Amino acid sequence: MKEDNPLTKLYYAISEVADMLHIAPSVIRYWETEFTQIHPAKNSKGERKFTAKDIEILQQIHYLVKDKGFTIEGARKELDAQKQEKKEDQQLLVKLRELRKKITQFKEQLS
């Protein structure tokens, strides 16, 4: 999948995702059992339908396992660490916005 070509559909079949990542569909099914972050919707036939977010997570897993040589457990820990870091970043952003608001109010009081 090209970085400059955004995903345009809402849902992708497992075969499409496997083609994007150059891996077998069985690998995706296995990763689905190992990573709680992957939870594709299933249609009435039980076929998996992956969203852009699912594909992004699969790309991260692929990078960690195939390119960086992480074990499944190591990749799982890395994804959890990234999630925690993102959560901390969001909390910091909220605090900075609150501080900015207080500074603006204080500045208005001085005027």
Backbone as CSV, one residue per row, in Angstrom:
resi,resn,N_x,N_y,N_z,CA_x,CA_y,CA_z,C_x,C_y,C_z
1,MET,0.838,-1.170,0.000,0.000,0.000,0.000,0.885,1.235,0.000
2,LYS,0.570,2.192,-0.838,1.357,3.411,-0.931,0.942,4.381,0.154
3,GLU,1.922,5.097,0.711,1.657,6.071,1.763,0.818,7.239,1.241
4,ASP,1.003,7.608,-0.037,0.289,8.749,-0.580,-1.081,8.371,-1.139
5,ASN,-1.473,7.121,-1.026,-2.753,6.659,-1.521,-3.631,6.249,-0.336
6,PRO,-4.461,7.184,0.160,-5.266,6.861,1.334,-6.307,5.791,1.010
7,LEU,-6.689,5.078,2.048,-7.725,4.060,1.884,-9.034,4.769,1.574
8,THR,-9.749,4.277,0.573,-10.929,4.986,0.116,-12.238,4.286,0.463
9,LYS,-12.185,3.008,0.785,-13.401,2.274,1.108,-13.585,2.235,2.620
10,LEU,-14.808,1.956,3.052,-15.063,1.818,4.488,-14.568,0.478,5.010
11,TYR,-14.738,-0.563,4.217,-14.369,-1.915,4.649,-13.584,-2.634,3.563
12,TYR,-12.640,-3.474,4.027,-11.806,-4.251,3.120,-11.876,-5.717,3.517
13,ALA,-11.915,-6.582,2.516,-11.907,-8.022,2.753,-10.506,-8.456,3.183
14,ILE,-10.439,-9.597,3.852,-9.151,-10.085,4.343,-8.168,-10.302,3.185
15,SER,-8.668,-10.729,2.037,-7.775,-10.944,0.890,-7.168,-9.629,0.406
16,GLU,-7.948,-8.542,0.448,-7.426,-7.232,0.059,-6.352,-6.756,1.032
17,VAL,-6.609,-6.956,2.316,-5.645,-6.541,3.339,-4.371,-7.370,3.212
18,ALA,-4.527,-8.668,2.989,-3.365,-9.539,2.831,-2.524,-9.099,1.636
19,ASP,-3.184,-8.719,0.550,-2.461,-8.225,-0.626,-1.722,-6.922,-0.319
20,MET,-2.362,-6.033,0.436,-1.722,-4.760,0.798,-0.442,-4.988,1.601
21,LEU,-0.503,-5.972,2.505,0.619,-6.225,3.403,1.588,-7.290,2.884
22,HIS,1.237,-7.905,1.770,2.058,-8.962,1.174,2.264,-10.127,2.141
23,ILE,1.170,-10.536,2.764,1.188,-11.698,3.659,-0.030,-12.560,3.381
24,ALA,-0.036,-13.766,3.904,-1.162,-14.672,3.713,-2.320,-14.282,4.632
25,PRO,-3.542,-14.505,4.197,-4.697,-14.231,5.066,-4.623,-14.992,6.401
26,SER,-4.008,-16.154,6.388,-3.888,-16.934,7.627,-3.054,-16.188,8.677
27,VAL,-2.087,-15.424,8.230,-1.270,-14.631,9.158,-2.152,-13.573,9.829
28,ILE,-3.015,-12.946,9.056,-3.919,-11.934,9.610,-4.871,-12.581,10.612
29,ARG,-5.403,-13.742,10.269,-6.296,-14.448,11.199,-5.554,-14.806,12.482
30,TYR,-4.301,-15.215,12.367,-3.502,-15.529,13.550,-3.265,-14.275,14.395
31,TRP,-2.865,-13.198,13.749,-2.623,-11.952,14.477,-3.893,-11.483,15.190
32,GLU,-5.037,-11.733,14.573,-6.311,-11.356,15.182,-6.502,-12.069,16.525
33,THR,-6.013,-13.289,16.632,-6.131,-14.034,17.891,-5.100,-13.576,18.920
34,GLU,-4.016,-12.995,18.472,-2.916,-12.603,19.359,-2.950,-11.140,19.807
35,PHE,-3.637,-10.290,19.054,-3.657,-8.861,19.340,-5.094,-8.394,19.550
36,THR,-5.376,-7.929,20.754,-6.734,-7.475,21.064,-7.111,-6.210,20.309
37,GLN,-6.128,-5.513,19.770,-6.392,-4.271,19.040,-7.084,-4.525,17.700
38,ILE,-6.989,-5.745,17.207,-7.585,-6.075,15.907,-8.947,-6.714,16.150
39,HIS,-9.973,-6.055,15.683,-11.320,-6.616,15.820,-12.179,-6.208,14.625
40,PRO,-11.961,-6.899,13.504,-12.732,-6.557,12.311,-14.209,-6.920,12.488
41,ALA,-15.047,-6.176,11.817,-16.469,-6.508,11.790,-16.632,-7.779,10.945
42,LYS,-17.697,-8.497,11.199,-17.978,-9.680,10.384,-19.390,-9.553,9.837
43,ASN,-19.540,-9.930,8.559,-20.862,-9.859,7.959,-21.662,-11.119,8.304
44,SER,-22.846,-11.242,7.749,-23.725,-12.371,8.078,-23.120,-13.722,7.677
45,LYS,-22.195,-13.712,6.736,-21.519,-14.945,6.318,-20.300,-15.239,7.191
46,GLY,-19.963,-14.323,8.093,-18.797,-14.495,8.948,-17.501,-13.999,8.320
47,GLU,-17.621,-13.321,7.187,-16.434,-12.786,6.518,-15.962,-11.534,7.240
48,ARG,-14.656,-11.451,7.447,-14.070,-10.300,8.131,-14.084,-9.081,7.220
49,LYS,-14.405,-7.945,7.806,-14.403,-6.670,7.092,-13.550,-5.701,7.902
50,PHE,-12.415,-5.330,7.344,-11.436,-4.501,8.037,-11.620,-3.028,7.704
51,THR,-11.532,-2.188,8.734,-11.597,-0.738,8.547,-10.176,-0.201,8.336
52,ALA,-10.088,1.071,7.997,-8.778,1.713,7.826,-7.986,1.648,9.133
53,LYS,-8.665,1.785,10.268,-7.987,1.711,11.571,-7.431,0.306,11.797
54,ASP,-8.215,-0.720,11.471,-7.729,-2.103,11.585,-6.474,-2.291,10.732
55,ILE,-6.509,-1.766,9.528,-5.381,-1.914,8.606,-4.159,-1.172,9.140
56,GLU,-4.370,-0.002,9.729,-3.258,0.740,10.321,-2.585,-0.081,11.430
57,ILE,-3.386,-0.709,12.267,-2.840,-1.543,13.340,-2.105,-2.746,12.756
58,LEU,-2.688,-3.367,11.750,-2.024,-4.497,11.092,-0.698,-4.064,10.464
59,GLN,-0.655,-2.871,9.901,0.596,-2.358,9.335,1.644,-2.180,10.426
60,GLN,1.227,-1.695,11.593,2.158,-1.547,12.707,2.686,-2.910,13.147
61,ILE,1.796,-3.871,13.259,2.199,-5.220,13.659,3.158,-5.800,12.631
62,HIS,2.814,-5.639,11.367,3.664,-6.145,10.288,5.063,-5.539,10.387
63,TYR,5.118,-4.231,10.600,6.400,-3.544,10.720,7.205,-4.101,11.897
64,LEU,6.556,-4.238,13.039,7.257,-4.709,14.235,7.737,-6.153,14.088
65,VAL,6.858,-7.014,13.589,7.175,-8.450,13.515,8.059,-8.777,12.316
66,LYS,7.685,-8.307,11.154,8.399,-8.696,9.929,9.653,-7.858,9.666
67,ASP,9.550,-6.537,9.902,10.674,-5.660,9.593,11.651,-5.501,10.760
68,LYS,11.111,-5.335,11.953,11.962,-5.086,13.121,12.352,-6.369,13.864
69,GLY,11.710,-7.491,13.545,12.080,-8.766,14.157,11.540,-8.991,15.560
70,PHE,10.493,-8.252,15.947,9.885,-8.446,17.255,9.191,-9.803,17.319
71,THR,9.136,-10.382,18.500,8.288,-11.552,18.720,6.852,-11.044,18.825
72,ILE,5.895,-11.955,18.812,4.492,-11.563,18.975,4.320,-10.857,20.318
73,GLU,4.882,-11.444,21.372,4.793,-10.839,22.709,5.452,-9.455,22.735
74,GLY,6.604,-9.335,22.113,7.306,-8.058,22.056,6.502,-7.007,21.299
75,ALA,5.903,-7.410,20.195,5.080,-6.488,19.412,3.853,-6.067,20.212
76,ARG,3.256,-7.008,20.933,2.102,-6.707,21.773,2.474,-5.655,22.829
77,LYS,3.617,-5.851,23.473,4.082,-4.896,24.488,4.374,-3.537,23.871
78,GLU,4.963,-3.535,22.700,5.275,-2.271,22.022,4.000,-1.510,21.669
79,LEU,2.999,-2.205,21.153,1.731,-1.548,20.827,1.071,-0.993,22.084
80,ASP,1.136,-1.754,23.179,0.576,-1.271,24.447,1.320,-0.032,24.926
81,ALA,2.651,-0.031,24.791,3.456,1.124,25.197,3.115,2.339,24.344
82,GLN,2.935,2.130,23.037,2.568,3.236,22.146,1.201,3.795,22.524
83,LYS,0.272,2.905,22.875,-1.072,3.341,23.271,-0.986,4.170,24.546
84,GLN,-0.188,3.727,25.514,-0.021,4.449,26.765,0.626,5.811,26.518
85,GLU,1.623,5.836,25.647,2.296,7.091,25.320,1.329,8.079,24.669
86,LYS,0.498,7.572,23.780,-0.488,8.419,23.112,-1.483,8.969,24.132
87,LYS,-1.885,8.132,25.078,-2.808,8.554,26.124,-2.177,9.650,26.981
88,GLU,-0.909,9.474,27.331,-0.195,10.484,28.120,-0.054,11.786,27.339
89,ASP,0.213,11.686,26.044,0.312,12.874,25.199,-1.015,13.634,25.170
90,GLN,-2.120,12.889,25.080,-3.440,13.516,25.056,-3.736,14.210,26.380
91,GLN,-3.342,13.571,27.496,-3.547,14.176,28.810,-2.725,15.458,28.941
92,LEU,-1.509,15.432,28.442,-0.651,16.613,28.476,-1.251,17.741,27.644
93,LEU,-1.796,17.387,26.496,-2.423,18.392,25.636,-3.604,19.050,26.338
94,VAL,-4.405,18.270,27.043,-5.537,18.819,27.795,-5.030,19.787,28.859
95,LYS,-3.977,19.396,29.579,-3.409,20.267,30.614,-2.862,21.558,30.010
96,LEU,-2.205,21.455,28.871,-1.675,22.654,28.211,-2.796,23.591,27.773
97,ARG,-3.882,23.030,27.280,-5.025,23.864,26.876,-5.632,24.572,28.090
98,GLU,-5.734,23.855,29.205,-6.255,24.455,30.426,-5.336,25.590,30.893
99,LEU,-4.035,25.361,30.835,-3.062,26.379,31.230,-3.156,27.601,30.322
100,ARG,-3.302,27.354,29.037,-3.433,28.452,28.071,-4.663,29.298,28.393
101,LYS,-5.755,28.616,28.722,-6.997,29.310,29.059,-6.795,30.173,30.307
102,LYS,-6.123,29.631,31.323,-5.868,30.378,32.554,-4.964,31.576,32.290
103,ILE,-3.962,31.395,31.458,-3.051,32.495,31.115,-3.818,33.593,30.378
104,THR,-4.682,33.204,29.459,-5.487,34.167,28.711,-6.401,34.937,29.662
105,GLN,-7.029,34.217,30.605,-7.906,34.889,31.581,-7.104,35.859,32.447
106,PHE,-5.942,35.434,32.883,-5.083,36.280,33.709,-4.647,37.517,32.924
107,LYS,-4.321,37.331,31.674,-3.899,38.426,30.806,-5.036,39.434,30.639
108,GLU,-6.266,38.928,30.502,-7.442,39.807,30.355,-7.680,40.588,31.639
109,GLN,-7.439,39.974,32.779,-7.617,40.652,34.070,-6.606,41.787,34.223
110,LEU,-5.432,41.617,33.682,-4.397,42.649,33.762,-4.683,43.826,32.849
111,SER,-5.453,43.603,31.823,-5.737,44.660,30.833,-6.736,45.674,31.347
